[in-house]
Amino acid sequence: MPTRKTLAANTKTLGFHRDPITVGLYLQVTPRKSGGGVNRSWVYRYKSPSGKARWLGLGSAEIVSLADARQLAKGYRYAVRVEGRDPVEERLAQKAAAIKEDATAMTFADCVDAYIAQHGPTWKNDKHRKQWRSTLTRACKAFGKVRVDAVETGTVVKFLEPIWTKTPETASRTRGRIEKVLDWATAAKLRKGPNPARWQRNLEHLLARQDVAQRHHSAMPWAEVPAFVQLLRERDSLSARALEFTLLTAARTGEAIGARWEEFDFDAKVWTVPADRMKAKQEHQVPLSDRAVEILNGIERSGELVFPLSNMAMTQCLRKAGGGQFTVHGFRSSFRDWCGERTNFERQIIEFALAHKLPDRVERAYRRETAVEKRRMLMQTWATYCAQPATTATITDLAVARGTKSA
């Protein structure tokens, strides 16, 4: 039976570690914001009487012993199962009551912290939590000190306008997260009235229409890809190698930067992406071209992740290497257009290479049975095309776009 020392003092692996003795009790290990090391805390997972999954913090493992955490978890389990209570809702009600008694209400930044503390443990990975914190930190700098019940539509518009058309994808994502935090504040009875960050029948009338091409992952024309790859290979950086690998495998950004060495079978030249990182939530096998394997072999293994990069690293590399306003995700469209224009590969094979879920059950069965080796031929053909010599004129145009030559 694991001891507290084993769970709390020696566990450095990030994530949730289940207590084998007490149902629903977990040790959560997260990286410290500064100074290195990790933080450890106890959390209790349960289903509320209404059927919702809840995560309840029980305190730091440095203060609360394993024995005490087990006792607390058992007490809350009794409250839920026997008394029909919801401890999370009770805490929120207590906090709201305390705030009501206090003359000072919660600020928007306070609500952001509370929302992430409550919902963060349910999110699929630490990267998602960091993205939430990053986007909302910018909002907090703008109006974080404003009382949450004083946040108005004009407050949100003033913050979003400068970034709305400049970085539409980030701006849209940020708006949605502000809306969720304000919805939480309303549910916690910290504010009243309609949500000022709501899009329909509200901000849609006040903010300019975002460029459709930008919002839908602007794709580099497939004819320009070889020239771009040539310029990309001139860059000696991990983000450049990650971008080329992503391009060659027609993968999504999250699939690539979350890749772990254990997912690769170098003998079979196959990358198996687990279901929890796939959009369709189904495991996906990616046959690797010779160049994709070469990229992997040229990377020093310094941890579990192959490309330990931020979500924006490849986007920044794309722009510096002459990608202009194109997006990393857009290379999937470049690949799809190239397949249709320059190859005779079957549609099912191409769709499977993109990990698209087809509605037809017969087609899905066909893909599973015949796709791997045919897709290997497809991905090698794509890699060969991307590596072909580009014209000097095309390379010069891209070099000018990235600012390394004068027009």
N, C-alpha and C positions, 0 to 999 in steps of 0.2 A: 504494500500500500504506500503510495507516494507520501512523503512528509512535506511539511510546509517549507523546509529548507530546500528540498528538491524543486518544488514548484516556484517558490518566490525568490530564493537567494541565488539559484544557479541557472534558472531559465532565462536565456537571452534571445531565444527564437521569437520573432515578432508574430503576433496573432493571438488567437484564443486557445487556451489549454483547459480541457474539460477535467473537472474533478471526478474521479471514478466512484467516489463514495456518495456525494450529494447530487441529486438530480437538479440540473439547471445551473449549477455553480461553475463559473469559468474564471481562470486567471487571464487577464488581458495584459499583453506586453506591447508597449508602443515606444518608439524612439523619443528621446528627450529633444526638446526644441533647441537646446544649446548645451555645449559641454560634452556631448557624446553620451553613450550609455543608453539605458532604457528605463522606462517607468513601468511599474507593475501595480495592477489594481484588481480588485475582485468585482465581478459583475454577475448578476443573477438573471437568467433568461426564463421567461414564462409566457404563457398565453393568458391574456386578460379574459374576464368573464364574457366579453363581447367577441372573443376569438382573435384579437390582435396580438402579434408577437411583440413582446416588450423586453427591454434590457434595463435593468436597474443597478446603478452603481452602489457598491457596498463599502467603498473606501480603499485607500492605498494598502497594498500588501506589506508596506513597511510599518504600518501602524496597526492594521487589523490582521490578527493571526488567522491561520487556516481554520483552526477550531472555532474561532469567533465567526468567521465568514460562513462556516457550515451552519452554525446556530442561527445566524441572521437569515440565510437562505431557507432553512426549514420553517422559520417563523413566517416569512413572506409566502412560502408555499401553502402553509395552513390558511393564511389570510385570503389567498386567491381561491384555493380549492374548496375550503370549508365555509368561509365567511362571505365569499363572493365579492371581495374587494379588489381594487386595482391600485397597487402601491404607487405606480408612476403618476396616475391621475391624482392621487391624494397628495403627492409631493407638489405637483403643479398647483393644486388648489391652495395648499398651505403657503406656497411662495407668492401666489397672487394675492392671498389675504394679507400677508405680511407687507407686500408692496402697497396695498390699498390703505393700510394703517399708516404706512410711512408717507411723508410728504413728498418724497422723491420717487418718481416712477422709473421703470426700467428704460434705458436708452435702447436705440436700435442695435448698438454693438453688444449690449447685454443680452439681447434676444438672439443675436447670432451665436454667441457663446453657448447659450442655453439650448438652442436648436441643435447645434452640432454635437453637444454633449449627449443629448437624448437620442438623436438619430444616427450619429456617426458609427456606433458599434454595429449597426445593421447594414452598413454599406459594404460593398463587395471587396474592397481592398484599400490599403493605406493611401494609394495614389489618388483615389476618388476623394478621400477626406481632405488631402492636401489641396486638391483643385477647388473644393468648396471653400476652404479657408482662404486660399489665394484670391479668388474672385471677390469674395465678400469683404476681405481686408481693404480692397480699394474702395468699396462702397462705404465702409466704416470710416475711412479717412475723410470722405466727403460729408457724410451726415451721421456718423456713428454716435456723436454726443447728443443728437436730437432725441428727445423722449419719443418712444415708439408710438405713443398715441398722438404725437404731433407731426408724424411723417405724413406728408400730403402728396398728391399727384405731382405738383410742381417740384417737390423735393426730388422725386425719382426722375422726372424728366430732365431737370438741370444736371443730374449726374450722368444720365445715359446719352444725352445729345452729343457730346464731344466724341464718343466712341461708337455711336450707333451705326454709322455708315463706314467708319474707318476700319473697325474690326467687328463686323456684323455678327460673326459666329460667337465670339466671346461676349459681346454686348447682349445678344439674345439669351445666352446661357445665364449671364449675370442677372438679367431681369427676372428670369424664371426662379432663380434662387432667392432673390429679394422677395418675390411674391410668396414663396413658401414660408419664409421667416415671418412675414407679416400675417399670413394665414395662421401660423402657430401662435402669434401674439394675440390674435383675435380669439382663437379657441381658448387661450389661457386667460381670457377676459382682461387683457392689458390694453386693448384698444377696441373701438367700435366703428361701425360703418363699413363701406365697401373697401376692397383692397386697392390702394393707389398704384400698385405695380401690375394690376391685372391688364392683360392685353386687349381682349375683346370688349368692345363698347367702352373703351377707356383710352389706353395708350396708342391703340391703332389709329386714333384720330389726331394724335399730337406729335407722333414721331414720323420722320420721313420713311418712305418705303425702302427697305434695304435692297441692295442690288441682288436680283435673283440669281445671277451666275455665281456671285460670291457666296451666297447662302447655300448653294447647292454644289459646293466643292468644285470650283473652277478647275478644269483639266487641261494640262498641257497637250497640244496636238501631238499625236503619236509620231508624226514625221520629224518633230523636233527633239524627241527623247534621246536618240543616239548622241546628238551634239551636247545635250545637257549632261548625259552620263560621262562624256569625255571631260567636261569641265568639273564635274563632281569628283572624278577620280584624281584630279589635281589637288584636292583638298585633303590634307592629312589630319583628319579628326574622326573621332568615334561617331559623331552625328552624321558625317558624310557616309561612313560605312553603313550605318543603320539605315539611312535614307536609301542608299543603293540596294541594300538587302530587301527593304520593304517594297521598293519598286519592282525588283526582280521576282518577288514572291506574290505580288498583287495582294499584299496583306493590308489590314487596317492598322492604324498607328498603335492602338492599344494592344493588338496582338503581337506586334513586333517589339515594342519597348518593354513588354512584359515577358518576353521570351526567356526561358531558363535553359541552362545547358542540358539538364536532364531530359528535356523534351526532344533532343536531337539524336537520331540514330545515324551516325556517320557511315556505318557500313552499308545500310540500305539507302542512305541519302534521302531521309524523310524527316520532316519536322512535324510533330504531332502537337497541335494546339489544343489544350484542354477546353472542355465545354464552357467552363465559367468565364473564359476570356473571349468567347465567340458570341457574336450578335445573336445567332440563332440558338445559342445554348446547346450546341451539339459539337462533339469532338471533331476536329478537322485535320486531315493529313495533307501536308504540302510536300510534294516531290521537289527536291532541291536541284537546281542546275549546277553545273560545274563551277560557275562564277560565285554562286551563293555559298557553296561549300568553301571556296577559296577565301571569301570574306570572313567566314566564321573561323577558319584556321588561322587567319592573320590577326585575330583578336586575343589579347592576353586575358586569361581567365583569372579574375580577381574577386569573384563572388558568384552568387547563384544566378544573377541576371546577366544576360549576354550584352545588352545595351542599357546600362544604368543611366538613363537620361530622363529629363523632364518631358512633359507632354508637348512643349513648344520647341524643343531642341531641333527636331528635324525641319519644322517650319522655318525657323531662323536660318538654318543651313540652306534650305531650298531658295530662300530669297537672296542670300549672299552668293550663291552659286549661279545666279542668273534665272531663277524661277519666277521672278516678278510677282504677280498676284495669284499665281497658281497655288493649289493646295496639295498637301501630301496625299490626302484621300483621293484627289483628282487623278492620280496615276492609275488607279483602278479603272477609271473611265478610259484613260489613254490606252491601257492594256486591252480593254473590251473593244474599243474602236479599231485598234490594230488587228485584233483577232478577226473581226468582221470584214475588214478591208483587205488584209494581206494573207489570210490563211483559209484553209478548208476544214478546220477542225469542227466537229459537231457542236451544236449549241449546248447540249447537255454537258459536254466536257468543259466548255468555257465557263458555263454557269457554276459548275462544281469547283472550278479553279478559283472563282470569286467567292466561294462559300455562300452562294445564294440558295435559299430554300425554295424549291419548286413546288407549286401547288399540286401537281400531278403525282400520284402515288407510284405509278408505273415508272415514270421518269426517275423518281428518287431511288427506286430499287435498281434501275439500270445503272445509275451513277455509282452506287455502292459496289456493284459487281464488276464494272469494267473501267472505272475512271482512273485508277492510280497510274498505271503504266502509260495510258494515253495522255494523261496530264503531265507525266514526266517529259514526254516528247514535246508537249506544248510549252512547258516552262523552259526547256532547253532552247527551243526555237526562239522564244521571246528574249532570252538572255543573249543569244547569238545576234539577234537583231539590234538589241540595245548596245552591243559592243562594236558594231560595225563602224568604220571610219565615217565621220561626218564631214560635210563640205566646209571649207575654210570660211565661207561667207556666213553660214549658219552659226558656226562657233563664234565668229566675231560679233554677230548680232547679240548673242547671249552674253558675251563678255562685256559689251557695252551696257547691256541691261543691268549687269551686276556692278558696274562702275569701275572696272579694272582697266578699261581702255576708253579713249576718247572717240566719239563718233566721227 
